Amino acid sequence: MELTTVWFSLIAILWIGYFTLEGFDFGVGMLLPVLARDDTERRVMINTIGPVWDGNEVWLLVAGGATFAAFPEWYATLFSGFYLPLLLILVALIVRGLAFEYRAKRPDDRWKSRWDMAIIVGSFVPALLWGVAFANILRGVEIDADLEYVGGFFDLLNPYALLGGLTTLALFVTHGALFIALKTDGEIRHRARNLAVRAVVVTAVLAVAFLAWTQQQTGTVSSAVAFAVAALALIGAGIAAQAGREGWAFLGTFVTIALAVGGLFLALFPDVMPSTLVGGTSLTTTNAAATAYTLKIMTVTAVIFTPLVLAYQGWTYWVFRKRIATHHIPASSPAEPAGTR
């Protein structure tokens, strides 16, 4: 297997890791005003992701860095052409991170409600725009013979891309609801599970429509298999949630997102950014790649450090594996430490 194919596959795995892990973070954030009835329950929800949300974002940083190093032409065209949506995502992630850290700095209700809104919006914007961005990559954009994007921002807001955005939004809401049901106890657990059962139906309709459209446009046999299994996993998640098996239900949405994202990359390969222009040049794993020497150095580095990162993140999830309930949350005080959220 060529190193360009290896690194395309590794980048796909990094995006799978990001969406499966950060996806439930986004879902928890968006569901903050829906599932929580008071400040204590909001703190319970935030505490479910408090120890892991920043670690989950590392997958995005590594995916971006790997794209820059392994496929510099892809990185340059993507970040210049998708500048505005990616900037909005970046700002949303920064504001969301600030909200997690600053929400507990003052006991004032108005202060907390403003940071709660920052968490909600900071979760909603990436959940929507990541789907829009990836749908456009699959659909193809206006790239000229010089490998430069010559379209505009509103060209990215086409029906297929908007459906992709709604699909990721719904998937992350469902994923987040099941994570809350898995990680909490008491009334909030039951509310989250009941919401997930209803959300699965909407998510399934959107996901099937988007994946079928994708398969019709650029799909392959391997992507069709991945999409079909993803759909079955989503149905299984709904059945498990209905039966009160939160662990299996969460695993179902985890597998759904992983296979759906993996299927998108299978449908994209060997392109990395197709061109829709007559006379334009599509970016592929060949013409967008770095030198062979660069890819060899990156491969050695990845072999050494990737297991260490995976081990550390796995250990973090193991340490914080227990459920959280309202009785675990101490009363707020003017000197409330950030760790209690």
C-alpha positions in Angstrom: 0.0 0.0 0.0 1.3 3.4 -0.9 2.1 5.9 1.9 -0.4 8.4 0.4 -3.2 5.8 0.8 -1.9 5.0 4.3 -2.1 8.7 5.3 -5.5 9.2 3.7 -6.7 6.2 5.8 -5.1 7.6 9.0 -6.7 11.0 8.4 -10.1 9.2 8.0 -9.5 7.4 11.3 -8.7 10.7 13.0 -11.9 12.3 11.8 -13.8 9.2 12.9 -12.3 9.5 16.4 -13.1 13.2 16.5 -16.7 12.9 15.4 -17.5 9.9 17.6 -16.0 11.5 20.7 -16.6 15.2 20.2 -20.0 14.4 18.8 -21.5 13.6 22.2 -19.8 16.7 23.6 -21.7 18.8 21.1 -24.9 16.9 21.9 -24.5 17.5 25.6 -24.0 21.2 25.0 -27.0 21.6 22.7 -29.2 19.7 25.1 -28.3 21.8 28.1 -31.6 23.9 28.0 -33.7 20.8 27.1 -32.8 18.3 29.7 -31.7 20.3 32.8 -34.3 21.9 35.0 -32.1 23.9 37.3 -28.4 24.9 37.8 -27.5 21.7 39.6 -28.7 19.5 36.7 -26.9 21.8 34.3 -23.7 21.2 36.3 -24.4 17.5 36.2 -24.5 17.6 32.4 -21.4 19.7 32.1 -19.6 17.4 34.5 -20.3 14.4 32.3 -18.0 15.8 29.7 -15.8 18.1 31.9 -12.9 15.6 32.2 -12.8 14.6 28.5 -14.0 17.4 26.2 -10.6 19.0 25.7 -9.0 15.7 25.1 -11.6 14.9 22.5 -10.6 18.1 20.6 -7.1 16.8 20.3 -8.4 14.5 17.5 -9.3 17.6 15.5 -5.9 19.2 16.0 -4.1 16.1 15.0 -6.4 15.6 11.9 -5.7 19.2 10.8 -1.9 18.8 11.5 -1.8 15.5 9.6 -3.6 17.0 6.6 -1.2 19.9 6.6 1.9 17.7 6.6 0.7 14.8 4.5 -1.5 16.6 1.9 -0.4 20.3 1.9 -2.4 21.1 -1.3 -5.5 19.7 0.2 -5.0 21.7 3.4 -4.3 24.9 1.5 -7.3 24.6 -0.8 -9.6 23.5 2.0 -8.7 26.2 4.5 -8.7 29.0 1.9 -11.9 28.0 0.2 -13.8 27.1 3.4 -12.3 30.0 5.3 -15.5 31.5 6.7 -17.3 28.3 7.9 -14.0 27.0 9.4 -13.5 30.4 11.1 -17.0 30.2 12.5 -16.3 26.7 13.8 -13.0 27.8 15.4 -14.6 30.8 17.1 -17.5 28.6 18.4 -15.0 26.1 19.8 -13.0 28.8 21.5 -16.0 30.4 23.1 -17.3 27.0 24.1 -14.0 26.2 25.8 -14.0 29.5 27.6 -17.6 28.8 28.8 -16.6 25.5 30.4 -13.8 27.2 32.3 -15.4 30.5 33.3 -19.0 29.4 34.0 -18.2 28.5 37.6 -16.0 31.6 38.4 -18.9 33.6 39.8 -22.1 32.4 41.6 -24.3 35.0 39.8 -27.2 33.4 37.9 -27.0 35.9 35.0 -23.2 35.2 34.6 -23.9 31.5 34.4 -26.8 31.8 32.0 -24.6 33.8 29.6 -21.9 31.1 29.6 -24.6 28.4 29.3 -25.7 30.2 26.1 -22.1 30.2 24.9 -22.0 26.4 25.4 -25.2 25.9 23.5 -24.3 28.1 20.6 -20.6 26.8 20.7 -21.9 23.3 20.3 -24.6 24.0 17.7 -22.4 25.8 15.2 -19.8 23.1 14.8 -22.3 20.3 14.8 -24.1 21.9 11.9 -21.1 23.4 9.9 -19.0 20.2 10.0 -21.7 18.4 8.2 -22.0 21.2 5.6 -18.2 21.3 5.1 -17.8 17.5 4.6 -20.8 17.3 2.3 -19.3 20.0 0.1 -16.0 18.1 0.0 -17.8 15.0 -1.2 -20.1 16.8 -3.6 -17.1 18.7 -5.1 -16.4 22.4 -5.2 -15.2 24.9 -7.8 -11.5 24.3 -8.0 -9.6 25.7 -11.0 -6.5 24.3 -12.8 -4.3 26.1 -10.3 -5.8 24.0 -7.5 -7.5 27.1 -6.0 -11.1 27.4 -4.8 -12.9 30.0 -6.9 -16.4 29.7 -5.6 -18.1 31.8 -2.9 -19.5 31.2 0.6 -23.1 30.9 -0.6 -22.0 28.2 -3.1 -21.3 26.0 0.0 -25.0 26.4 1.2 -26.5 24.0 -1.4 -29.3 21.6 -0.6 -27.0 18.5 -0.3 -24.6 20.3 2.1 -27.5 21.7 4.2 -28.9 18.1 4.5 -25.4 17.0 5.6 -25.4 19.7 8.3 -28.8 18.7 9.6 -27.7 15.0 9.6 -24.6 15.7 11.8 -26.7 18.0 14.0 -29.3 15.3 14.6 -26.7 12.5 15.0 -24.8 14.5 17.6 -28.0 15.4 19.5 -28.9 11.7 19.7 -25.4 10.7 20.6 -25.2 13.3 23.3 -28.6 12.3 24.8 -27.5 8.7 25.0 -24.2 9.7 26.6 -26.1 11.7 29.2 -28.3 8.7 29.9 -25.2 6.5 30.2 -23.3 8.9 32.5 -26.0 10.2 34.8 -28.6 8.9 37.3 -32.0 10.0 38.5 -34.5 12.1 36.6 -32.1 13.5 34.1 -31.1 10.0 33.0 -34.7 9.1 32.2 -35.3 12.4 30.4 -32.2 11.9 28.3 -33.1 8.3 27.4 -36.7 9.2 26.4 -35.4 12.1 24.3 -33.0 9.8 22.6 -35.7 7.3 21.6 -37.6 10.1 19.9 -34.5 11.7 18.4 -33.4 8.4 16.8 -36.5 8.5 14.5 -35.7 12.0 13.1 -32.0 11.2 12.9 -32.6 8.0 10.9 -34.7 9.8 8.4 -32.1 12.5 7.8 -29.2 10.0 7.8 -30.7 7.6 5.4 -31.6 10.5 3.0 -28.1 12.0 3.2 -26.2 8.7 2.9 -28.5 7.5 0.0 -27.9 10.8 -1.8 -24.1 10.4 -1.2 -24.1 6.8 -2.4 -26.0 7.8 -5.6 -23.5 10.6 -6.3 -20.1 9.2 -5.5 -20.6 5.9 -3.7 -18.7 2.6 -4.1 -19.5 -0.9 -3.1 -17.5 -0.5 0.1 -19.2 2.8 1.0 -22.6 1.2 0.4 -21.7 -1.6 2.9 -20.5 0.9 5.5 -23.7 3.0 5.1 -26.0 0.0 5.4 -24.3 -1.2 8.6 -24.4 2.3 10.0 -28.1 2.5 9.4 -28.6 -0.9 11.1 -26.5 0.3 14.1 -28.7 3.4 14.4 -31.8 1.3 14.4 -30.2 -0.9 17.0 -29.4 2.1 19.1 -33.1 3.1 19.1 -34.2 -0.4 20.1 -31.6 -0.6 22.9 -32.6 2.9 24.2 -36.2 1.9 24.3 -35.3 -1.2 26.3 -33.3 0.9 28.8 -29.9 -0.5 27.7 -28.0 2.8 27.6 -24.6 1.2 27.1 -25.6 -0.7 24.0 -27.6 2.3 22.7 -24.6 4.6 23.0 -22.4 1.9 21.3 -25.0 1.9 18.5 -24.7 5.6 17.8 -20.9 5.4 18.2 -20.7 2.7 15.5 -23.2 4.7 13.3 -21.1 7.8 13.3 -17.8 5.8 12.8 -19.2 3.8 9.9 -20.9 6.8 8.3 -17.8 8.9 8.4 -15.7 6.0 7.2 -18.1 5.4 4.4 -17.8 9.1 3.4 -14.1 8.7 3.0 -14.5 5.5 1.1 -16.9 7.3 -1.3 -14.4 10.2 -1.6 -11.2 8.1 -2.3 -8.9 8.6 -4.3 -10.1 12.2 -4.5 -9.6 14.5 -1.5 -11.4 17.5 -3.0 -13.2 16.9 -6.4 -13.6 19.9 -8.7 -16.9 20.6 -10.3 -15.5 23.1 -12.9 -15.0 22.2 -16.5 -11.3 22.4 -17.0 -10.7 22.4 -13.3 -8.4 20.0 -11.5 -9.5 17.7 -8.7 -7.3 17.2 -5.7 -6.3 13.6 -5.2 -4.2 11.6 -2.9 -1.5 11.8 -5.5 -1.3 15.5 -6.6 -2.1 16.9 -3.2 0.5 14.8 -1.3 3.7 15.8 0.4 7.0 14.2 -0.6 7.7 10.5 0.0 10.4 11.4 2.6 8.0 13.6 4.6 5.4 10.8 4.6 8.0 8.3 5.8 9.1 10.5 8.7 5.4 11.1 9.6 4.7 7.4 9.6 7.6 6.6 12.0 6.4 9.4 14.3 2.8 8.1 14.2 3.9 4.6 15.0 5.7 5.8 18.1 3.3 8.3 19.6 -0.2 7.2 18.6 -0.3 4.3 21.0 0.7 6.6 23.9 -2.0 9.1 23.1 -4.6 6.3 22.8 -3.5 4.8 26.1 -3.7 8.1 27.9 -7.1 9.0 26.6 -8.4 5.5 27.3 -7.1 5.8 30.9 -9.0 9.1 31.3 -12.3 7.6 30.3 -11.7 4.7 32.6 -11.0 6.9 35.6 -14.1 9.0 35.0 -16.4 6.1 34.1 -18.9 6.3 36.9 -22.3 7.9 36.7 -23.0 11.4 38.1 -26.2 12.5 39.9 -27.3 15.7 41.5 -26.2 14.5 45.0 -22.6 14.5 43.7 -22.7 18.2 43.0 -21.7 20.5 45.9 -23.5 23.7 46.6 -22.3 26.7 44.7 -20.2 29.3 46.6 -18.4 32.5 45.7 -15.2 30.6 45.7 -16.5 27.6 43.7 -13.6 25.9 42.0 -13.7 25.3 38.2 -13.5 21.6 38.7 -17.0 21.4 40.2 -18.5 23.4 37.2 
